[in-house]
């Protein structure tokens, strides 16, 4: 396969065929993110993408069940660019069960309901969205480019098109100053967006990002370990999706935790309380990562 590095995918796509249909991120302004800062956003030529699918189909047609379409927010591609890609994937991999991609509230809102339903009919079934926060002031500060209400409307459109959503919220994104407001509003936004999958990661201040510059200037302070665990507790108190698989086991997190919401809420809160009381070991700093 021809890949333009660096290449990123969600942890749950570890066994998937990664198809790079776009390079970079069309927004690329979030203050905390360094993933695509060295890339200029562009769509790869359709002929090159289809050639990659054909090559993969020739090499392992029976092995591919999941495909993740990269880079940053490929849903922003025009529908007439998506259609031949989805058709080719279905033809190349007879055992294909799921096609997924990163999406943003912005590019979901730009698609019509008819376009989203068409993409779902052709096999695009799971969208990874990172609202990061439900607090509009935090969203403004991290330059997310969308409000909480935008995310609610985007989720509604995806749901009505039959697409599942996997949401990511970022513990610590509000800094010490907006810690509780950020965490509780994030839980409320998770409730309103009502995803199938839900996760929290912990913010890492990456060098050479705008957020790192703010930290150096004393204008941003990340909550400490206890503060981040407390944010997770506040988030779970407020998050009431209908039936979501919840995970907080990413390497960035101090406490791996998971279950189904609402079924396992009390058990997760009890585990968090035990961790806050020092009765449960936390992930050591050397074992944490992006």
KEDO-60985 format. One record per residue (C-alpha): residue number from 1; x, y negated, z. Coordinates in steps of 0.02 Angstrom, whole numbers, plus 50000, padded with zeros to 5 digits. Last residue first. Layout:
// KEDO-60985
+-----+-------+-------+-------+
|   i |    px |    py |    pz |
+-----+-------+-------+-------+
| NUM |     X |     Y |     Z |
...
+-----+-------+-------+-------+
END
This chain:
// KEDO-60985
+-----+-------+-------+-------+
|   i |    px |    py |    pz |
+-----+-------+-------+-------+
| 290 | 49959 | 49533 | 51155 |
| 289 | 50056 | 49618 | 51295 |
| 288 | 50053 | 49682 | 51473 |
| 287 | 50162 | 49825 | 51533 |
| 286 | 50302 | 49716 | 51600 |
| 285 | 50176 | 49612 | 51698 |
| 284 | 50114 | 49762 | 51795 |
| 283 | 49937 | 49827 | 51764 |
| 282 | 49842 | 49815 | 51927 |
| 281 | 49833 | 49940 | 52070 |
| 280 | 49664 | 49954 | 52157 |
| 279 | 49638 | 49916 | 52343 |
| 278 | 49704 | 49738 | 52339 |
| 277 | 49537 | 49660 | 52389 |
| 276 | 49519 | 49583 | 52216 |
| 275 | 49545 | 49757 | 52143 |
| 274 | 49411 | 49830 | 52256 |
| 273 | 49293 | 49691 | 52205 |
| 272 | 49330 | 49728 | 52022 |
| 271 | 49293 | 49912 | 52047 |
| 270 | 49128 | 49869 | 52133 |
| 269 | 49084 | 49752 | 51990 |
| 268 | 49117 | 49891 | 51865 |
| 267 | 49005 | 50012 | 51961 |
| 266 | 48868 | 49881 | 51973 |
| 265 | 48871 | 49843 | 51786 |
| 264 | 48869 | 50024 | 51727 |
| 263 | 48695 | 50033 | 51649 |
| 262 | 48682 | 49853 | 51588 |
| 261 | 48800 | 49863 | 51500 |
| 260 | 48899 | 50019 | 51462 |
| 259 | 49069 | 50054 | 51535 |
| 258 | 49242 | 49984 | 51543 |
| 257 | 49388 | 49927 | 51650 |
| 256 | 49575 | 49911 | 51629 |
| 255 | 49631 | 49783 | 51759 |
| 254 | 49771 | 49660 | 51722 |
| 253 | 49716 | 49628 | 51543 |
| 252 | 49833 | 49588 | 51397 |
| 251 | 49852 | 49773 | 51352 |
| 250 | 49667 | 49782 | 51307 |
| 249 | 49560 | 49884 | 51427 |
| 248 | 49418 | 49762 | 51455 |
| 247 | 49286 | 49865 | 51368 |
| 246 | 49097 | 49852 | 51362 |
| 245 | 48981 | 49963 | 51259 |
| 244 | 48822 | 49862 | 51241 |
| 243 | 48637 | 49898 | 51271 |
| 242 | 48520 | 49748 | 51288 |
| 241 | 48654 | 49622 | 51330 |
| 240 | 48653 | 49551 | 51507 |
| 239 | 48819 | 49462 | 51536 |
| 238 | 48806 | 49339 | 51680 |
| 237 | 48875 | 49442 | 51825 |
| 236 | 48998 | 49524 | 51706 |
| 235 | 49073 | 49356 | 51658 |
| 234 | 49085 | 49299 | 51840 |
| 233 | 49178 | 49459 | 51882 |
| 232 | 49295 | 49439 | 51734 |
| 231 | 49329 | 49260 | 51788 |
| 230 | 49370 | 49323 | 51963 |
| 229 | 49498 | 49441 | 51888 |
| 228 | 49574 | 49292 | 51796 |
| 227 | 49580 | 49188 | 51955 |
| 226 | 49665 | 49329 | 52051 |
| 225 | 49801 | 49341 | 51919 |
| 224 | 49825 | 49153 | 51909 |
| 223 | 49719 | 49037 | 51805 |
| 222 | 49809 | 48962 | 51654 |
| 221 | 49852 | 48778 | 51670 |
| 220 | 49831 | 48655 | 51527 |
| 219 | 49876 | 48470 | 51521 |
| 218 | 50043 | 48486 | 51611 |
| 217 | 50137 | 48430 | 51456 |
| 216 | 50217 | 48603 | 51436 |
| 215 | 50043 | 48680 | 51446 |
| 214 | 49978 | 48563 | 51312 |
| 213 | 50124 | 48611 | 51199 |
| 212 | 50088 | 48795 | 51228 |
| 211 | 49907 | 48764 | 51180 |
| 210 | 49961 | 48683 | 51016 |
| 209 | 50056 | 48843 | 50975 |
| 208 | 50246 | 48855 | 50969 |
| 207 | 50257 | 48985 | 51107 |
| 206 | 50103 | 49093 | 51140 |
| 205 | 50001 | 49061 | 51296 |
| 204 | 49924 | 49231 | 51329 |
| 203 | 49737 | 49231 | 51358 |
| 202 | 49663 | 49388 | 51433 |
| 201 | 49551 | 49498 | 51328 |
| 200 | 49367 | 49534 | 51355 |
| 199 | 49260 | 49656 | 51259 |
| 198 | 49086 | 49685 | 51193 |
| 197 | 49015 | 49812 | 51070 |
| 196 | 48835 | 49829 | 51011 |
| 195 | 48810 | 49642 | 51023 |
| 194 | 48670 | 49541 | 51107 |
| 193 | 48718 | 49365 | 51047 |
| 192 | 48613 | 49288 | 51186 |
| 191 | 48683 | 49400 | 51322 |
| 190 | 48862 | 49376 | 51263 |
| 189 | 48828 | 49189 | 51266 |
| 188 | 48773 | 49201 | 51447 |
| 187 | 48930 | 49296 | 51493 |
| 186 | 49036 | 49165 | 51405 |
| 185 | 48944 | 49027 | 51496 |
| 184 | 48989 | 49110 | 51661 |
| 183 | 49173 | 49128 | 51617 |
| 182 | 49196 | 48955 | 51542 |
| 181 | 49107 | 48861 | 51680 |
| 180 | 49201 | 48961 | 51811 |
| 179 | 49374 | 48928 | 51738 |
| 178 | 49348 | 48753 | 51675 |
| 177 | 49496 | 48664 | 51757 |
| 176 | 49602 | 48820 | 51781 |
| 175 | 49608 | 48848 | 51595 |
| 174 | 49452 | 48867 | 51491 |
| 173 | 49527 | 49006 | 51387 |
| 172 | 49576 | 49104 | 51542 |
| 171 | 49482 | 49262 | 51498 |
| 170 | 49454 | 49269 | 51310 |
| 169 | 49291 | 49339 | 51244 |
| 168 | 49283 | 49462 | 51099 |
| 167 | 49123 | 49521 | 51018 |
| 166 | 49094 | 49678 | 50914 |
| 165 | 48941 | 49654 | 50806 |
| 164 | 48832 | 49779 | 50713 |
| 163 | 48759 | 49729 | 50545 |
| 162 | 48577 | 49761 | 50503 |
| 161 | 48547 | 49599 | 50409 |
| 160 | 48437 | 49539 | 50552 |
| 159 | 48580 | 49571 | 50673 |
| 158 | 48704 | 49472 | 50568 |
| 157 | 48585 | 49325 | 50553 |
| 156 | 48549 | 49326 | 50739 |
| 155 | 48734 | 49334 | 50779 |
| 154 | 48767 | 49181 | 50672 |
| 153 | 48626 | 49087 | 50759 |
| 152 | 48696 | 49128 | 50930 |
| 151 | 48872 | 49084 | 50875 |
| 150 | 48817 | 48915 | 50811 |
| 149 | 48727 | 48885 | 50976 |
| 148 | 48889 | 48918 | 51070 |
| 147 | 48974 | 48790 | 50961 |
| 146 | 49088 | 48816 | 50812 |
| 145 | 49259 | 48758 | 50752 |
| 144 | 49359 | 48852 | 50884 |
| 143 | 49467 | 48701 | 50920 |
| 142 | 49526 | 48767 | 51090 |
| 141 | 49466 | 48607 | 51175 |
| 140 | 49301 | 48604 | 51082 |
| 139 | 49263 | 48784 | 51125 |
| 138 | 49307 | 48746 | 51306 |
| 137 | 49186 | 48601 | 51307 |
| 136 | 49053 | 48708 | 51224 |
| 135 | 49066 | 48845 | 51356 |
| 134 | 49022 | 49014 | 51281 |
| 133 | 49203 | 49061 | 51257 |
| 132 | 49315 | 49172 | 51148 |
| 131 | 49180 | 49171 | 51011 |
| 130 | 49287 | 49307 | 50932 |
| 129 | 49185 | 49402 | 50805 |
| 128 | 49219 | 49577 | 50738 |
| 127 | 49087 | 49625 | 50610 |
| 126 | 49026 | 49804 | 50580 |
| 125 | 48919 | 49877 | 50440 |
| 124 | 48987 | 49825 | 50271 |
| 123 | 48923 | 49972 | 50167 |
| 122 | 48842 | 49912 | 50007 |
| 121 | 48674 | 49889 | 50091 |
| 120 | 48758 | 49785 | 50225 |
| 119 | 48835 | 49672 | 50093 |
| 118 | 48665 | 49650 | 50013 |
| 117 | 48584 | 49609 | 50181 |
| 116 | 48716 | 49477 | 50212 |
| 115 | 48690 | 49399 | 50041 |
| 114 | 48501 | 49395 | 50063 |
| 113 | 48514 | 49314 | 50233 |
| 112 | 48621 | 49177 | 50153 |
| 111 | 48806 | 49166 | 50195 |
| 110 | 48876 | 49001 | 50260 |
| 109 | 48817 | 49038 | 50437 |
| 108 | 48919 | 49197 | 50439 |
| 107 | 49069 | 49102 | 50375 |
| 106 | 49061 | 48976 | 50516 |
| 105 | 49019 | 49099 | 50654 |
| 104 | 49179 | 49189 | 50610 |
| 103 | 49210 | 49361 | 50540 |
| 102 | 49340 | 49500 | 50554 |
| 101 | 49301 | 49654 | 50453 |
| 100 | 49218 | 49824 | 50457 |
|  99 | 49176 | 49965 | 50338 |
|  98 | 49104 | 50123 | 50416 |
|  97 | 49062 | 50302 | 50373 |
|  96 | 49169 | 50346 | 50224 |
|  95 | 49171 | 50534 | 50189 |
|  94 | 49166 | 50513 | 49999 |
|  93 | 49312 | 50391 | 49999 |
|  92 | 49354 | 50318 | 49829 |
|  91 | 49176 | 50287 | 49768 |
|  90 | 49117 | 50203 | 49929 |
|  89 | 49275 | 50097 | 49935 |
|  88 | 49255 | 50045 | 49754 |
|  87 | 49076 | 49989 | 49782 |
|  86 | 49129 | 49889 | 49936 |
|  85 | 49268 | 49802 | 49839 |
|  84 | 49157 | 49770 | 49688 |
|  83 | 49028 | 49683 | 49800 |
|  82 | 49146 | 49579 | 49906 |
|  81 | 49206 | 49464 | 49767 |
|  80 | 49027 | 49432 | 49708 |
|  79 | 48984 | 49395 | 49890 |
|  78 | 49113 | 49257 | 49898 |
|  77 | 49248 | 49285 | 50028 |
|  76 | 49215 | 49205 | 50197 |
|  75 | 49183 | 49378 | 50269 |
|  74 | 49371 | 49400 | 50250 |
|  73 | 49407 | 49310 | 50414 |
|  72 | 49586 | 49340 | 50470 |
|  71 | 49663 | 49471 | 50358 |
|  70 | 49595 | 49609 | 50333 |
|  69 | 49460 | 49736 | 50284 |
|  68 | 49451 | 49882 | 50406 |
|  67 | 49403 | 50048 | 50329 |
|  66 | 49338 | 50198 | 50426 |
|  65 | 49311 | 50376 | 50366 |
|  64 | 49468 | 50400 | 50264 |
|  63 | 49539 | 50575 | 50263 |
|  62 | 49448 | 50652 | 50114 |
|  61 | 49515 | 50532 | 49982 |
|  60 | 49695 | 50536 | 50043 |
|  59 | 49819 | 50494 | 49905 |
|  58 | 49707 | 50461 | 49755 |
|  57 | 49584 | 50358 | 49857 |
|  56 | 49727 | 50260 | 49934 |
|  55 | 49793 | 50217 | 49761 |
|  54 | 49620 | 50172 | 49696 |
|  53 | 49587 | 50060 | 49847 |
|  52 | 49754 | 49972 | 49823 |
|  51 | 49716 | 49946 | 49638 |
|  50 | 49546 | 49872 | 49684 |
|  49 | 49633 | 49745 | 49797 |
|  48 | 49759 | 49700 | 49661 |
|  47 | 49623 | 49678 | 49529 |
|  46 | 49524 | 49567 | 49648 |
|  45 | 49668 | 49446 | 49663 |
|  44 | 49706 | 49417 | 49848 |
|  43 | 49602 | 49282 | 49928 |
|  42 | 49700 | 49137 | 50000 |
|  41 | 49749 | 49062 | 50166 |
|  40 | 49927 | 48998 | 50180 |
|  39 | 50023 | 49104 | 50303 |
|  38 | 50148 | 49056 | 50438 |
|  37 | 50014 | 49005 | 50563 |
|  36 | 49921 | 49169 | 50540 |
|  35 | 49929 | 49253 | 50709 |
|  34 | 49984 | 49105 | 50814 |
|  33 | 49820 | 49075 | 50905 |
|  32 | 49793 | 48970 | 51062 |
|  31 | 49748 | 48804 | 50980 |
|  30 | 49626 | 48876 | 50855 |
|  29 | 49658 | 48789 | 50687 |
|  28 | 49680 | 48932 | 50564 |
|  27 | 49510 | 48906 | 50484 |
|  26 | 49532 | 49002 | 50320 |
|  25 | 49641 | 49133 | 50405 |
|  24 | 49789 | 49219 | 50325 |
|  23 | 49792 | 49326 | 50169 |
|  22 | 49631 | 49401 | 50103 |
|  21 | 49584 | 49575 | 50041 |
|  20 | 49708 | 49674 | 50145 |
|  19 | 49634 | 49848 | 50161 |
|  18 | 49678 | 49937 | 50322 |
|  17 | 49630 | 50121 | 50320 |
|  16 | 49568 | 50156 | 50494 |
|  15 | 49644 | 50260 | 50634 |
|  14 | 49695 | 50111 | 50742 |
|  13 | 49533 | 50017 | 50705 |
|  12 | 49478 | 50013 | 50887 |
|  11 | 49631 | 49909 | 50931 |
|  10 | 49571 | 49769 | 50814 |
|   9 | 49682 | 49738 | 50662 |
|   8 | 49829 | 49627 | 50621 |
|   7 | 49954 | 49619 | 50478 |
|   6 | 50110 | 49512 | 50482 |
|   5 | 50151 | 49546 | 50345 |
|   4 | 50088 | 49544 | 50166 |
|   3 | 50042 | 49724 | 50131 |
|   2 | 50055 | 49822 | 49969 |
|   1 | 50000 | 50000 | 50000 |
+-----+-------+-------+-------+
END
